[in-house]
Amino acid sequence: MWLKLDLDGIVFQIQISGYQPSPTENWDSQWCRTSLSLASKNWLNYMIENDELLLTCEIQTLAESLQKLLNDGFNEITEIECIEPDFKFILHPKKDLRNDPRYIYVREVMLMSY
């Protein structure tokens, strides 16, 4: 299964295969097969297919961090660095505009239930 995100016009796709929980004694030798692509209009077309790019412990950290991000668990920008130098994931939490001095008024959102 692929994870596909549109990040401000850059389409990021990633697929992980061969994942097994990382043992504590050999954490640095257990790799997952990864396919990944980044694409945007005609200026970006980067693709890697079925290569050992991420350690299983990095996948575990990334999955836990994405879950935390989706549950509003971060208050500040969080970086996840990988052994492969080409990859760093930077997660930005939702920003509360009420605390930003550049905004004078933030309208309250009314939720409706049916």
N, C-alpha and C positions, 0 to 999 in steps of 0.2 A: 504494500500500500504506500502511496506517495502522500507526503504533506506538501500542500501547495499554498503559498501565500503571495498576495499582491502587496508589496511594500512600497507604497507611493510610486507605482508605475514600474517597479522592478519585480518581475515574477521569480520567486524563489521556490524551488522544488527540491525535496530531498527524500530518498528512500533508503532505509537501512535493512540489511538482511544478515542473517547469521548471528544475530544478537543472542548472547547467553549471559546471565549475570556474572559480573567480574569477580574472580576469586581474589582474596586479599594478598596472597603470596605472589601471584603472577599478573598483577593488574596491568603491567606495562607491556605485556606480550599478547594480549587477547584483543584482536582487531575485529571490526565488523566490516562487511562489504557495504560500500556506500555509493549510491548514484546521486548526483547533485547537478542542478543547473541554475543559472542566473541569466535572465534575459530581459531586455528592455529595448523596444523599438529597434533601430539599426545600429546602436552604439554599444550594446552589450550582448554577447552570446557566449557564455562560459559553460562548459559541460564536462563532467567527469562521470564515467560509467563503470560501475561494479569494481571499485578499487578499495583497497584497505586504507581509509583515510582517518577514521575515528576509532579510538579505543572503546571497548564496551563500558568502561567506567565514565568516559566522556559522554556517551549516549545516555547513561543513567543520570548524570548530572544535568545534562541538557533537558531531558524529559521532566525531571523534578523541578527544574527552574522554570520551564514553560508552564507547568501546572501551577506553580506559585504565582507567576505573572498573571495567568488567567484568573486567579482567585484574589487579585489585588494584594498579594503578599509582599511586594517590594515597595519601598518608599523612596529609593534612589536608583540611579542607573546601575545595572549589574553587568559585569563582563565575565564571559566564560571563555577562557583561553584553552587551546588544544595543543597537543604535542606537535602536530603538523602546523608549521608556521603560517600557512595560508588561511587558517580558520580562527576566527574569534567571533563569538556571538555576543552582541551588545543588546541587552533587554532594557527597554524604557518603560517605567510604570506610567499608569494614567497620571495626568497632571491635574491638580486641583487649581483651577484658574482663580478661585477666590483668594489664593495666597500669592498670586502673581501681580506685582505692582504695575505691570503694563496694562492691566484690565481694570476698568472702573466698576463695571457691573457684570455679573454673571447671572443669567436668568435661571431660576429654579425649574427643574424638569418635573412635570406632573406625570406620574405613572398611572395608567388606567388598567384595571383588570376587568376581564370579561367573564 
